Amino acid sequence: MPTPAASSIPAPAKTPCLRPVPAVSRAVAILRLLGRSPNPMGVKAIAESLGLVTSTCLHIVRVLVDEGLLKVDESTKRYSLGSGLLSLARNALQTNSFPSLAQPVLDRIAAQWNVTAIAAEVIDLDHMVVVALSKAHAPFRLHVDVGSRFPGLISATGRLMAAFSRTPWSRIEQRFGTLRWESPPHFADWRAEVELARVQRYSIDTGNYIAGVTLVAAPVFDTKGRLSHSLTAAGMSGHIDDDRAQALARELLREADALTRLALPD
């Protein structure tokens, strides 16, 4: 079955109206904060970092400790991530075959092109998550790990998200205004690049997201023709001129198309 083109991608169903659940949002925020912190943190420090009432924060961390998602050093009363998260992560990996399918592809691209190769799950306009990567044997290393989260519209993958999400441009422009780039593109220029990505089915970011770094991305679609993942290659712009970037993009697109076909029914 052919890889889905932009015209064949159906418009997504309406997003359901979700009622906020503050306790859940706060618990997730605490887990993410401690995941970023190099050292365990006390309740007061956690509460101040997240703008929470200290007593509320204490109740939440105690529940997270009881569930094994956090652990506490009783001598210092400082909290860090617990081993219960490892079980959740392992279960997630076991039920998601994409990282294992993408890994040999990333290893091959990283070795052949001397780039950092990344597979990301594209969740929505606000979120994408790195699910697999292979780092180049070069002085340049991109600071990214499995589990790293980025805004859904940032960099080369973000252009693909805008191209294939069928989200109204008014909403995309609103989200675009919140993005942090080292060299921010003008929205009109970026939109033109998004439209080009819709036609080419790959995208190139040359120094916008990270100064001196070129990122090239190609889309992977799910069984319903929706953008689900991306394959991205990152390298120093001085080593990836326009011709090399285009050749790398075509290679990524071939690999992305192959992964898409694995997801499509016969």
Protein Blocks (a to p, Z undefined) as FASTA:
>chain_A
ZZddfklpccddddddddddfklmmmmmmmmmmmmpmbdcdfklmmmmnopafklmmmmm
mmmmmnopaccdfklopacddfklmmmmmmmmmmpmklmmmmmmmmmmmmmnopacdddd
dfblmbccdfbdcddddfbdcdddehiacdfkgcjllmmmmmmnopafklmmmmmmmpcc
fbdcdfklmmmmmmmmmmnopacdehklpghiacdddddddfkopafbdcdddddfklmc
fklmmmmmmmmmmmmmmmmmmmpcZZ
